[in-house]
């Protein structure tokens, strides 16, 4: 008799649990949606989504991605039919430590305020490429990072004052691995790596100190290869899997390029790629040439990420913005899917921030709604060379943490009635 009663109690308890979970699921589905993006072509490489679907946003987070999400409980519904809906774009090479010092990157006029350009390009996350070091990162954080709508992450320069004044780093005593690691550990949610670049001395100690800091902090090293005293092969040999080299398709007299005089990718470069070294674009004002990039792409050396090297000069030269760079690569033969992947999920993985670059349920609602324009377009490189293409991405709408921060054609606005 007692066993029979226990069995009945267990059955009742199991049924109650099931009823509770069903009720929770019903409440969740009936929860008020803050923003519903309907009928867009959702592209989310992390979750293998490439189809027309809806995206629901609640409390600044992705709540649901599915077909035919009911709009009855949505506070705002935007029809994005014909547009691509993807995670907010990520640019892992920019200079945004803007300030009042003239002709300076760190707290200076050569950097650019990210809110002035990023959001209108569908970019919701930028990574500052070593403009600050352990001495002045707190100023960068207080003056720029904490005051921007755009999410700003950073590579910390091994030089203590980053790119202050002329961006050469000569003071070895200021390249302190311990202080660099200490700063990274203080701000682990912002600092994603260590950077070495622009050093003009002949010693390897700056490179080695940057490597030591990145190893001890368990973050990648960004090598900005304005290091003509080191051969390209030596730089790549010193790097570890997961480290990133930028300005990958630069053509300058003082540095060996990734392709030889016959347009063949050098064997040690391909070997570095196989070993896990990541190649960032680093377009900038002088860092991208079709003569290097086109044969490299054809031979399988595509960039892992589309770092723009955005600063005061590059934005008005051949680079323009991240969307222009993506469109440029499509004109070179890359598929739009690969271009979108290299601007979202791939850079998120490169900087070990897999909470970004995706539309997973519970992820912060950073979303780029892009149009793919058809027509005749021209794209240029650092040498004034031009190629033509017939497709071009344009940011129609940008959502940052669930809030609309850019709306090109007012698709989220109420229609004015005279």
C-alpha positions in Angstrom: 0.0 0.0 0.0 2.8 2.4 1.0 4.7 1.7 -2.3 1.5 2.3 -4.3 1.0 5.7 -2.5 4.7 6.7 -3.2 4.3 5.8 -6.9 1.2 8.0 -7.1 3.0 10.9 -5.4 6.0 10.6 -7.8 3.6 10.5 -10.7 1.8 13.6 -9.5 5.1 15.4 -8.8 6.4 14.6 -12.3 3.2 15.8 -13.8 3.4 19.1 -11.8 6.9 19.6 -13.0 5.9 19.1 -16.6 3.0 21.5 -16.2 5.3 24.1 -14.7 7.8 23.9 -17.5 5.0 24.1 -20.1 3.6 27.1 -18.4 7.0 28.8 -18.3 7.4 28.1 -22.0 4.0 29.6 -22.7 4.7 32.7 -20.7 8.1 33.1 -22.5 6.5 32.8 -25.9 3.8 35.3 -24.8 6.4 37.7 -23.4 6.2 41.3 -24.7 8.7 41.8 -27.5 10.5 45.1 -27.6 11.6 44.9 -31.2 10.6 42.4 -33.9 12.5 42.3 -37.2 10.3 40.5 -39.7 11.0 38.6 -42.9 14.7 39.5 -43.3 17.4 37.1 -44.6 19.1 36.1 -41.4 22.7 35.2 -41.6 24.3 33.9 -38.4 27.3 31.7 -39.1 27.8 30.6 -35.5 24.3 29.0 -35.5 24.3 27.9 -39.1 21.4 30.1 -40.0 21.1 31.4 -43.6 17.4 31.8 -44.3 14.4 34.2 -44.2 13.4 34.4 -40.5 12.3 36.8 -37.8 14.4 38.1 -34.9 12.8 39.1 -31.6 14.5 41.3 -29.1 13.6 41.6 -25.4 15.4 43.7 -22.8 18.4 44.3 -25.1 18.9 40.6 -25.8 18.1 38.2 -28.6 14.9 36.5 -27.5 14.1 34.3 -30.4 15.1 33.6 -34.0 12.4 31.7 -36.0 9.9 31.9 -38.8 6.6 33.6 -38.3 7.1 34.9 -34.8 3.7 36.3 -33.8 3.7 40.1 -33.8 0.7 40.5 -31.4 2.9 41.1 -28.3 5.6 43.2 -30.1 5.9 46.9 -29.1 7.6 47.7 -32.4 7.6 45.7 -35.7 9.9 46.5 -38.6 9.5 44.8 -41.9 13.0 44.0 -43.2 12.0 42.1 -46.3 14.8 42.0 -48.9 17.5 42.9 -46.4 20.2 40.8 -44.7 19.9 40.6 -41.0 23.2 39.6 -39.3 25.1 40.1 -36.1 26.5 43.6 -35.5 29.7 43.9 -37.5 33.1 43.7 -35.7 36.2 45.7 -36.8 39.3 44.5 -35.0 41.7 47.2 -36.2 40.8 50.8 -35.6 42.3 53.8 -33.8 39.7 55.5 -31.6 41.6 57.0 -28.7 40.5 60.4 -30.0 41.4 63.6 -28.1 42.7 67.1 -28.3 46.4 66.6 -29.0 47.2 67.5 -32.6 48.8 64.9 -35.0 48.7 62.2 -32.3 46.9 58.9 -32.1 46.8 58.5 -28.4 44.4 61.1 -27.0 44.9 62.8 -30.3 43.4 64.1 -33.5 44.6 61.3 -35.8 42.1 58.9 -34.1 38.4 59.1 -34.8 35.4 59.0 -32.4 33.7 55.6 -33.2 30.1 56.9 -32.8 30.8 59.3 -35.7 31.2 56.5 -38.2 30.8 53.0 -36.9 27.1 52.7 -36.3 26.2 54.0 -39.7 28.3 51.2 -41.2 26.5 48.5 -39.2 29.6 48.2 -36.9 28.6 47.7 -33.3 32.1 46.6 -32.0 35.5 48.2 -32.7 38.8 47.1 -31.4 41.4 49.8 -30.9 44.7 48.5 -32.2 47.2 49.5 -29.5 46.7 53.2 -29.4 47.0 53.1 -25.6 49.4 51.2 -23.4 49.5 50.4 -19.7 50.3 54.0 -18.7 47.4 55.7 -20.4 44.7 53.0 -20.9 42.7 54.4 -18.0 42.5 57.8 -19.7 41.3 56.1 -22.9 38.7 54.2 -20.9 37.4 57.3 -19.1 37.5 59.7 -22.0 36.3 57.5 -24.9 35.3 53.9 -24.1 32.9 54.6 -21.2 31.3 57.4 -23.2 30.6 55.7 -26.5 27.5 53.9 -27.7 29.7 51.7 -29.9 31.3 48.9 -28.0 35.0 49.5 -27.8 37.5 46.8 -27.0 41.3 47.1 -27.2 44.6 45.6 -27.9 47.0 47.0 -25.3 50.3 48.3 -26.8 53.4 46.9 -25.2 54.7 50.5 -25.1 53.5 52.1 -21.9 52.1 55.2 -23.6 50.9 53.5 -26.7 51.0 55.6 -29.9 51.7 59.0 -28.2 53.4 61.6 -30.4 55.2 60.1 -33.4 54.1 56.4 -33.4 57.5 54.9 -32.9 58.3 53.0 -29.8 61.9 53.5 -28.7 61.8 53.3 -24.9 62.5 49.6 -24.1 62.2 50.4 -20.3 58.6 51.4 -20.9 57.7 48.0 -22.5 56.9 46.3 -19.3 55.2 42.8 -19.6 54.2 42.7 -16.0 52.5 46.1 -16.0 50.8 45.1 -19.3 49.5 41.9 -17.9 48.3 43.7 -14.7 46.3 46.2 -16.8 44.8 43.4 -18.9 43.7 41.5 -15.8 42.2 44.7 -14.4 40.0 45.1 -17.5 39.5 41.6 -18.9 36.1 42.6 -20.4 37.7 45.3 -22.5 41.3 44.4 -23.3 41.5 41.5 -25.8 45.1 41.3 -26.7 48.6 42.8 -26.8 50.0 44.8 -29.8 53.5 45.3 -31.1 54.2 47.7 -34.0 56.0 50.8 -35.3 59.2 50.0 -33.4 62.3 51.1 -35.2 65.1 49.5 -33.1 66.9 46.4 -34.2 66.5 44.3 -31.0 63.9 41.5 -30.7 63.3 42.3 -27.0 60.1 44.5 -27.8 58.6 41.6 -29.8 59.6 39.1 -27.1 58.2 41.3 -24.3 54.9 41.6 -26.2 54.8 37.8 -26.7 55.6 37.3 -23.0 52.7 39.6 -22.0 50.3 38.0 -24.3 51.3 34.5 -23.2 51.0 35.4 -19.5 47.6 37.0 -20.0 46.4 34.3 -22.3 45.4 36.7 -25.1 46.5 36.9 -28.7 49.3 39.1 -30.0 48.5 41.6 -32.7 51.6 42.2 -34.9 51.3 45.5 -36.8 54.1 44.8 -39.2 55.6 48.3 -39.5 58.7 46.5 -38.3 61.1 46.6 -41.3 64.1 45.5 -39.3 62.5 42.1 -38.9 61.8 39.9 -41.9 58.3 38.8 -42.5 59.4 35.2 -42.2 61.0 35.9 -38.8 57.9 37.7 -37.5 55.6 34.8 -38.5 58.0 32.3 -37.0 57.9 34.1 -33.7 54.1 34.1 -33.6 51.9 31.4 -32.1 48.7 29.9 -33.4 45.9 32.4 -32.8 48.2 35.4 -33.0 47.2 38.0 -35.6 49.3 39.8 -38.2 47.7 42.9 -39.8 48.4 44.9 -43.0 48.6 41.4 -44.5 48.5 42.7 -48.1 50.7 45.7 -47.8 53.2 46.5 -50.6 56.0 48.8 -49.4 59.7 48.8 -50.3 60.9 48.3 -46.8 58.9 45.1 -46.1 58.6 41.8 -47.9 55.0 41.2 -49.1 53.1 37.9 -48.8 53.4 37.2 -52.6 56.7 37.0 -54.6 57.5 38.8 -57.8 55.6 36.1 -59.8 52.5 36.6 -57.7 52.9 33.4 -55.8 52.1 33.3 -52.1 55.4 32.6 -50.3 55.6 29.0 -48.9 56.4 30.2 -45.4 53.3 32.4 -45.4 51.1 29.5 -46.3 52.8 27.4 -43.7 52.1 30.1 -41.1 48.4 30.0 -42.1 48.3 26.2 -41.7 49.9 26.6 -38.3 47.1 28.8 -37.1 48.4 32.4 -37.6 45.5 34.7 -38.4 45.8 37.2 -41.2 43.9 40.5 -40.7 43.4 42.9 -43.6 44.5 46.1 -41.9 43.5 48.2 -45.0 44.4 51.7 -43.7 45.7 54.4 -46.0 48.6 52.3 -47.3 48.1 48.7 -46.1 46.1 47.2 -48.9 47.1 46.5 -52.6 45.2 44.6 -55.2 48.6 43.3 -56.6 49.0 41.3 -53.3 45.4 40.7 -52.2 44.0 39.4 -55.5 46.5 36.6 -56.1 46.6 35.8 -52.4 42.8 35.3 -52.4 43.0 33.2 -55.5 45.6 30.9 -53.8 43.6 30.5 -50.6 45.2 33.3 -48.4 42.0 35.2 -47.6 41.9 37.5 -44.6 40.5 36.0 -41.4 39.1 39.4 -40.5 38.5 42.8 -42.3 40.3 45.1 -39.9 40.0 48.5 -41.6 42.7 50.4 -39.7 40.2 53.2 -39.5 41.8 56.6 -38.7 41.6 60.2 -39.8 43.3 59.6 -43.2 42.2 56.1 -44.2 38.5 56.9 -44.0 38.8 59.4 -46.8 41.1 57.3 -49.0 40.7 53.9 -50.6 39.3 52.2 -47.5 36.1 54.2 -46.9 34.5 51.8 -44.2 34.1 48.2 -43.3 31.1 47.7 -45.7 33.2 49.1 -48.6 36.0 46.6 -47.7 33.5 43.7 -47.7 32.0 44.8 -51.0 35.6 45.2 -52.4 36.3 41.6 -51.6 33.1 40.4 -53.2 34.2 42.3 -56.3 37.5 40.3 -56.1 35.6 37.0 -56.0 34.6 36.3 -52.4 31.1 35.2 -51.8 28.8 37.5 -49.8 28.5 34.7 -47.2 32.2 34.6 -46.6 32.4 38.4 -46.5 29.7 38.5 -43.8 31.4 35.7 -41.8 34.7 37.6 -41.8 32.9 40.7 -40.4 31.0 38.9 -37.7 31.7 35.5 -36.2 35.3 35.1 -37.4 36.6 38.3 -35.7 34.7 37.4 -32.6 36.5 34.1 -32.4 39.9 35.8 -33.2 39.6 38.0 -30.1 38.1 35.3 -27.9 34.8 37.1 -27.5 32.4 34.4 -28.6 29.6 36.2 -26.8 29.7 38.6 -29.8 29.2 38.1 -33.5 26.2 36.0 -33.3 22.4 36.0 -32.8 22.1 33.2 -30.2 19.2 33.4 -27.8 20.4 35.4 -24.8 23.2 37.2 -26.7 23.3 41.0 -26.6 21.1 42.3 -29.4 23.7 43.9 -31.7 22.2 43.6 -35.2 23.1 45.0 -38.6 20.4 45.1 -41.2 22.1 45.4 -44.6 20.9 46.1 -48.1 22.8 44.6 -51.0 22.7 47.2 -53.8 23.0 46.2 -57.4 24.8 48.5 -59.9 28.2 49.5 -61.2 30.6 50.4 -58.4 34.3 51.2 -58.2 36.7 50.1 -55.4 40.3 51.3 -55.0 43.4 50.3 -53.1 46.2 52.2 -51.5 48.0 52.7 -54.8 45.1 54.4 -56.5 44.3 51.2 -58.5 40.6 50.4 -59.2 38.5 47.4 -59.8 34.8 47.3 -60.6 32.0 45.4 -59.0 28.3 45.0 -59.2 27.2 44.5 -55.6 27.7 46.8 -52.6 26.6 46.4 -49.0 24.9 49.4 -47.3 23.7 49.7 -43.7 20.0 50.1 -43.6 19.5 49.8 -39.8 21.8 49.2 -36.9 20.7 48.0 -33.5 23.1 48.2 -30.5 22.1 46.4 -27.3 18.5 46.4 -28.5 18.3 50.1 -29.3 18.0 51.5 -32.9 21.1 53.7 -33.3 21.1 54.1 -37.1 18.2 54.1 -39.6 19.2 55.2 -43.1 15.7 55.4 -44.7 13.5 55.6 -41.7 12.1 52.1 -41.8 11.6 52.2 -38.1 9.9 55.7 -38.1 6.2 56.5 -38.2 4.9 57.7 -41.5 4.2 61.5 -41.6 0.6 62.3 -42.6 -0.2 65.8 -43.8 
